[in-house]
Amino acid sequence: MHGLAADIEQVRAIADASRRFPSVDVALCVPATLIERAARAVPGFAVGAQDVHFAEKGAHTGCVCTAMLTDAGASLTIVGHSERRDAQREGDGDAKAKAEAALASGLAVILCVGESLAVREAGDAVRTVSDQLDGSLPDRIADPGRFSVAYEPIWAIGTGQVASCEDIAEMHRAVRERLAATYGDAGRQVRILYGGSVKASNAEEIFGVPDVDGALVGGASLTVEDFVPIIEAAAAAVEAAPPIA
C-alpha cells in the first residue's frame, strides 16, 4: 500500500533504467489505483497488480477482476502473497482459483508461498511450503514463461533478515521438484523467485544460489536508486550463467 500519482515519476525512471538490461525481465506491481496511469506512462513496460479476484464479475464489493486489470493495462498479477494469506485470511484454494482465473485471462502470474518463523524454527519449512504448493498450484499451465513461483520466508519480509544461501537453495530445490512433479518438463521451466528483504547489498549473492531465477522485491522496489542495483545484479547473474546445452 505504497504509491500515489506523484510516484509515477519513479515508475518512469525504473522503466527507463530497465531498458539498459534486456536480459532481465522487470515489472512493477503497483496499487490498483495506479495501474492505468503507470501503464500509460511507460508503454511497453510490464505493469502488474498486487492481487486479483477469481470471479469474472459480481457482488464482490472492493475487489478487482481480471478483466478490470487487463482493461487498466496490467499484464501480470501477484496471488497468494503472505500478507494476503495472513491479514486477509486467504487460503491455498483462494490462491489457486486466482491463479487459474488470471492465467485464463492472459495475465502472467506470480504465486507466492512461504513459511513463518515458528515453522522454520520447528524444522517444518520444506514440508509446509510443499503443502502450500500442492494446494495453490493451478491444475495446468499452458505457458511456463507466464507463471512464476515466489518463495518468500515470511520472517524475512521487511525485517532486514535474509534466509541463508543454504536455506534458500534447499527450499528452491524442493519447489523445483514439486513443479516438475506437477507439470513435467514445463515445471522445470517455471521461474522461481526469492522474496525476503532483497536489496542491493545481498542481491548478487542471492542470484548466485541454484534455482534462484529472480527476485520478488518489496521495499527496495519503491525507488530507482534502490531497485536498479538489483536489476544490475540480475543481469550480471544472467551473463555469468553457463550456456544451456
Residue, then its C-alpha position, 0 to 999 in steps of 0.5 A: m500500500h505504497g504509491l500515489a500519482a506523484d510516484i509515477e515519476q519513479v515508475r518512469a525512471i525504473a522503466d527507463a533504467s530497465r531498458r539498459f538490461p534486456s536480459v532481465d525481465v522487470a515489472l512493477c506491481v503497483p496499487a490498483t489505483l495506479i495501474e492505468r496511469a503507470a501503464r500509460a506512462v511507460p508503454g511497453f513496460a510490464v505493469g502488474a497488480q498486487d492481487v486479483h479476484f477469481a470471479e469474472k464479475g459480481a457482488h464482490t464489493g472492493c475487489v478487482c477482476t481480471a478483466m478490470l486489470t487487463d482493461a487498466g493495462a496490467s499484464l501480470t498479477i501477484v496471488g497468494h502473497s503472505e500478507r494476503r494469506d495472513a491479514q486477509r485470511e486467504g487460503d491455498g484454494d483462494a490462491k489457486a482459483k486466482a491463479e487459474a482465473a488470471l492465467a485464463s485471462g492472459l495475465a502472467v502470474i506470480l504465486c507466492v508461498g512461504e513459511s513463518l518463523a515458528v515453522r522454520e524454527a520447528g524444522d517444518a519449512v520444506r514440508t509446509v511450503s510443499d503443502q502450500l504448493d500442492g494446494s495453490l498450484p493451478d491444475r495446468i499451465a499452458d505457458p511456463g514463461r507466464f507463471s512464476v513461483a515466489y518463495e518468500p520466508i515470511w520472517a524475512i519480509g521487511t525485517g532486514q533478515v535474509a534466509s541463508c544461501e543454504d536455506i534458500a537453495e534447499m527450499h528452491r530445490a524442493v519447489r523445483e521438484r514439486l513443479a516438475a512433479t506437477y507439470g513435467d518438463a514445463g515445471r522445470q521451466v517455471r521461474i522461481l523467485y526469492g522474496g525476503s528483504v532483497k536489496a542491493s547489498n545481498a542481491e548478487e549473492i542471492f542470484g548466485v544460489p541454484d534455482v534462484d531465477g529472480a527476485l520478488v522485491g518489496g521495499a527496495s522496489l519503491t525507488v530507482e536508486d534502490f531497485v536498479p542495483i538489483i536489476e544490475a545484479a540480475a543481469a550480471a547473474v544472467e551473463a555469468a550463467p553457463p550456456i544451456a546445452 
